[in-house]
Amino acid sequence: MSDDLHNSSPTHMLVGLGNPGRQYKVNRHNMGFLVLDQLARHLDISFSRVESKALICKTEYNHKRLFLIKPQTYMNLSGQAVSTLINFYHIPIDNLMVVYDDIDLPYGVIRLRSGGSSAGHKGMQSIIDRLGTREITRLRLGVDRPTGRKTAANYVLKNLSKVEMETLPELLDRSIKAILTVLDKGLETAMNQFNSINEN
């Protein structure tokens, strides 16, 4: 189906951020990869091809062409693959969504937003730099801040804890519902529905 999509359909690109390699698979920094892997399973597709330094799969969802992208450049250079692919396929910035981890949110909390700074996230900053805009829709998944003397850089490269792994399936499912709600009903509706969850 990947190359037989209707050219007249709007194209949306979903980018999950992470680091390639089995040793990073369940790192906190790989939440973007985990979400897109789960979304691919939900849509019954797989990451079976490499384009422009990224794993990519394509499908059609609700009369939209949908590209799922996992950059393979390592986190800090994520913008290379994203900028190349979004330009090659002529995808509007408004139809781009980036999914990634956020240490400023408690674990289990997700947040959609339409733009803003990277807040120090190197992968998101790379995309902002390469695309030349901060007006990029993003879904952030909270992974908590490190405790004690741990640095953020080392903390996000550690695996999720046993307790976090137990609740990961629900978190991934909720993230997928948020993404599909954006595609079905728009960002504002999705923000109103999912950003209020877990608020105190």
C-alpha positions as CSV (number, residue, x, y, z in Angstrom):
1,M,0.0,0.0,0.0
2,S,2.9,2.3,0.7
3,D,3.4,3.5,-2.9
4,D,-0.2,3.3,-4.0
5,L,-1.6,6.1,-1.9
6,H,-3.8,8.7,-3.5
7,N,-1.6,11.6,-4.4
8,S,-4.6,14.0,-3.8
9,S,-4.9,13.0,-0.2
10,P,-3.3,15.3,2.5
11,T,0.0,13.9,3.8
12,H,0.8,13.9,7.5
13,M,4.2,13.0,9.0
14,L,4.6,11.6,12.5
15,V,8.1,11.6,13.8
16,G,9.2,9.6,16.9
17,L,12.5,10.6,18.5
18,G,15.0,8.1,20.0
19,N,18.4,6.4,19.5
20,P,18.8,3.4,17.2
21,G,20.2,0.2,18.7
22,R,18.9,-2.5,21.0
23,Q,20.7,-1.1,24.0
24,Y,18.6,2.0,23.8
25,K,15.2,0.3,23.2
26,V,13.5,1.1,26.5
27,N,15.5,4.1,27.5
28,R,13.5,7.1,28.7
29,H,15.0,9.0,25.7
30,N,13.3,6.5,23.3
31,M,9.7,7.2,24.2
32,G,9.1,8.6,20.7
33,F,10.3,5.4,19.1
34,L,8.1,3.3,21.5
35,V,5.0,5.3,20.6
36,L,5.6,5.0,16.9
37,D,6.3,1.3,17.2
38,Q,3.0,0.8,19.0
39,L,1.2,3.0,16.5
40,A,2.6,1.0,13.6
41,R,1.3,-2.2,15.3
42,H,-2.1,-0.5,15.7
43,L,-2.3,0.4,12.0
44,D,-0.9,-3.1,11.0
45,I,2.2,-1.7,9.3
46,S,5.9,-2.1,9.9
47,F,9.1,-0.1,9.6
48,S,10.5,-2.1,6.7
49,R,12.4,0.5,4.7
50,V,15.1,3.1,5.2
51,E,15.0,6.5,3.5
52,S,17.2,9.6,4.2
53,K,18.7,8.1,7.4
54,A,15.3,7.1,8.8
55,L,13.2,4.1,9.2
56,I,9.9,4.8,7.5
57,C,6.5,3.3,6.9
58,K,3.6,4.6,4.9
59,T,-0.1,4.0,5.1
60,E,-3.5,5.6,4.6
61,Y,-5.6,6.6,7.6
62,N,-9.0,8.3,7.5
63,H,-8.4,9.6,3.9
64,K,-5.0,10.9,4.8
65,R,-1.6,9.7,3.6
66,L,0.4,8.9,6.8
67,F,4.2,8.6,7.1
68,L,5.7,7.3,10.3
69,I,9.4,8.3,10.7
70,K,12.1,7.1,13.2
71,P,15.4,9.0,12.5
72,Q,18.4,6.7,12.7
73,T,21.0,9.5,13.1
74,Y,21.0,9.4,16.9
75,M,19.0,11.9,18.8
76,N,21.1,15.1,18.4
77,L,21.0,15.0,14.6
78,S,17.3,14.1,14.2
79,G,16.6,17.2,12.1
80,Q,18.7,15.9,9.2
81,A,16.2,13.1,8.4
82,V,13.1,15.1,9.2
83,S,14.1,18.1,7.0
84,T,15.1,15.9,4.1
85,L,11.9,13.9,4.1
86,I,9.5,16.7,4.7
87,N,11.1,18.6,1.8
88,F,11.2,15.6,-0.5
89,Y,7.5,14.7,0.1
90,H,6.4,18.4,0.1
91,I,4.7,18.0,3.5
92,P,3.4,21.2,5.1
93,I,4.8,22.0,8.5
94,D,1.3,22.1,9.8
95,N,1.0,18.4,9.0
96,L,4.1,17.4,11.0
97,M,4.0,16.0,14.6
98,V,7.0,15.1,16.7
99,V,6.7,12.7,19.6
100,Y,9.4,12.7,22.3
101,D,10.3,12.4,26.0
102,D,10.1,15.4,28.4
103,I,11.9,15.4,31.8
104,D,9.8,18.4,32.9
105,L,6.6,16.3,33.0
106,P,5.8,13.6,35.5
107,Y,6.0,10.1,34.2
108,G,2.7,9.1,32.7
109,V,1.6,12.6,31.7
110,I,1.3,13.5,28.1
111,R,1.0,17.0,26.6
112,L,0.1,18.2,23.1
113,R,1.2,21.7,22.0
114,S,1.3,23.6,18.7
115,G,4.8,25.1,19.1
116,G,7.3,26.6,21.4
117,S,11.0,26.0,22.4
118,S,12.7,22.7,22.6
119,A,13.2,23.2,26.4
120,G,16.6,21.7,26.0
121,H,15.6,18.6,24.2
122,K,18.5,18.1,21.7
123,G,16.4,16.1,19.2
124,M,13.6,18.6,19.1
125,Q,16.1,21.5,18.8
126,S,17.8,19.8,15.9
127,I,14.4,19.7,14.1
128,I,13.7,23.3,14.9
129,D,17.1,24.4,13.6
130,R,16.8,22.4,10.4
131,L,13.2,23.5,9.6
132,G,13.8,27.1,10.7
133,T,10.6,27.3,12.8
134,R,9.4,26.5,16.3
135,E,5.8,26.2,15.1
136,I,5.9,22.4,15.1
137,T,3.1,20.3,16.7
138,R,4.5,18.0,19.3
139,L,3.4,15.3,21.7
140,R,5.6,15.1,24.8
141,L,5.6,12.2,27.2
142,G,6.7,12.8,30.7
143,V,9.6,10.8,32.1
144,D,10.2,12.8,35.4
145,R,13.4,14.6,36.4
146,P,16.4,12.8,37.8
147,T,16.8,12.7,41.5
148,G,19.9,13.3,43.5
149,R,23.1,14.0,41.6
150,K,22.2,12.3,38.3
151,T,22.5,14.5,35.3
152,A,19.6,14.8,32.8
153,A,21.8,13.5,30.0
154,N,22.6,10.3,31.9
155,Y,19.1,9.9,33.3
156,V,17.3,9.8,30.0
157,L,19.7,7.2,28.7
158,K,18.7,4.8,31.5
159,N,16.0,2.2,31.0
160,L,12.5,2.7,32.4
161,S,12.1,1.3,35.9
162,K,10.2,-1.9,36.6
163,V,7.2,0.2,37.8
164,E,7.3,2.4,34.8
165,M,7.4,-0.6,32.5
166,E,4.3,-1.9,34.1
167,T,2.3,1.2,33.2
168,L,4.0,1.7,29.8
169,P,1.3,-0.1,27.7
170,E,-1.4,2.2,29.0
171,L,0.7,5.2,28.4
172,L,1.5,4.2,24.8
173,D,-2.2,3.4,24.1
174,R,-3.2,6.9,25.5
175,S,-0.6,8.5,23.3
176,I,-1.9,6.7,20.2
177,K,-5.4,7.9,21.0
178,A,-4.1,11.4,21.3
179,I,-2.3,11.2,17.9
180,L,-5.4,9.8,16.2
181,T,-7.6,12.4,17.7
182,V,-5.4,15.1,16.3
183,L,-5.7,13.5,12.8
184,D,-9.5,12.9,13.2
185,K,-10.7,16.1,15.0
186,G,-7.8,18.5,15.0
187,L,-5.2,19.6,17.5
188,E,-7.4,21.9,19.7
189,T,-9.9,19.1,20.3
190,A,-7.1,16.7,21.2
191,M,-5.4,19.2,23.5
192,N,-8.7,19.8,25.4
193,Q,-9.2,16.1,25.8
194,F,-5.7,14.8,26.6
195,N,-3.9,17.7,28.2
196,S,-6.3,17.8,31.1
197,I,-5.6,14.2,32.1
198,N,-3.6,13.9,35.3
199,E,-3.7,17.6,36.0
200,N,-3.8,18.5,39.7
